[in-house]
């Protein structure tokens, strides 16, 4: 709550608003006095005119009660003591002047002013008798009553006015307090709603972060790469970001999220670039908040940092954020970015070490396939066997392409489809292998098939067969690319490239 609102709520208003109210009341009072004097003048002029027309200007001597009571009472009731006394004083002057002035003036014009004055007042005051006093009281009684009534009624009007002013002030203060309380309630309600939204958002963020963290806690580098995007979005909430992996002395982009077609961000940074030297060489987190870092980033992003394994200290790549909300860039976000880079780097390094160790295994339980190491050994063995027994040996290399092809369910569907093709359409001599440990590449070794004569056709049949099984499994958006590679080709191979016992001729027909 603001200070001024709190002071008003507690009854301690500022001096300036109070002075403004007093000035406004003073201005209204002066305006009301001017109107009162104007009304007094108009009423008195009207009564004198009426007296002149109907009573020969005798002060309404034959009228009881006197019409001069009208302005006295009206002005006293309407405006108060001072205006009422002014009205009573003017009424007394006009009434007495009209009653006495007319006869004295006529007598003065006939006998002279001294005689008229002596006749009008009956000589000097020492010769007054009781009858003269009664006559004087008759003239003075009504003006005295006008003054008394103006005083009493005016006092009552002033009391009523003060009471109304007090009620008006109380009403104004009540409204101000009501407005302050209403504003305070609205602010409290807005704060409560904002707090509820933030709490709900934090709960959602924690849940999202937990889900994203589970996504990168995988054993394969491909699976880790898939989960990194969700983790970065959960922690940093960027609009555009990219992930680079270190390949020798070059940083190569493997993930770019939110990039537009017209973006010109570099996809490769070699060892001569300033960004490579700072991130990989010096292992620095760079931010546009720092002027020197902004110059080195050269418009390539807002944040950039090394993907470092906490366990081994090796740098496996770089995380770069190209676009981030203004309110999302603060001190804590820099620390979150550092933790995120170490988290991702450690997860990817562990997955890569596991895959390297797994490559020495004979069978990959994760994919139910023979490992890439076995493929290399078996291809050498089949080459020697083909040379000694005189038959062709061809390897068909398969690559799964499409959206989220490395997702666990989609990858397992591809592996199952390859297994179904090998089981149902090929002889037991054909075996399926993992290839290059990428998670999306596989290989088949086909004896008796010549790669030059029929390798492309056979590879196409295999790809169609795998796509057929994927379609039956309800997997959309995955494409299988197949290429044939010769392991051994006989010098005297026939034109058709395959013997009658070739086990792959019907593959892909469903």
Secondary structure, DSSP 8 states (H G I E B T S, - for coil): --HHHHHHHTT---HHHHHHHHHHHHHHHHHHHHHHHHHHHHHHHHHHHHHHHHSSSS-STT-SS-THHHHHHHHHHHH-HHHHHHHHHHHHHHHHHHHHHHHHHHHHHHH-HHHHHHHHHTS-GGG--HHHHHHHHHHHHHHHHHHHHHHHHHHHHHHHHHHHHHHHHHHHHHHHHHHHHHHHHHHHHHHHHHHHHHHHHHHHHHHHHHHHHHHH--SSHHHHHHHHHHHHHHHH--SEEEEEEEETTEEEEEEEES--TT----SEEETTSHHHIIIIIS---EETTSHHHHHHHTTS-SEEEEEE-TTT--EEEEEEEEE--GGG-SHHHHHHHHHHHHHHHHHHHHHHHHHHHHTTSSEETTTTEE-HHHHHHHHHHHHHHHHHHT--EEEEEEEEEETTTTSHHHHHHHHHHHHHHHHHHS-TT-EEEE-TTSSSEEEEEEETB-IIIIIHHHHHHHHHHHHHHHHHTT--SEEEEEEEEEEE--TT--TT-B-TT-TTTTTT--
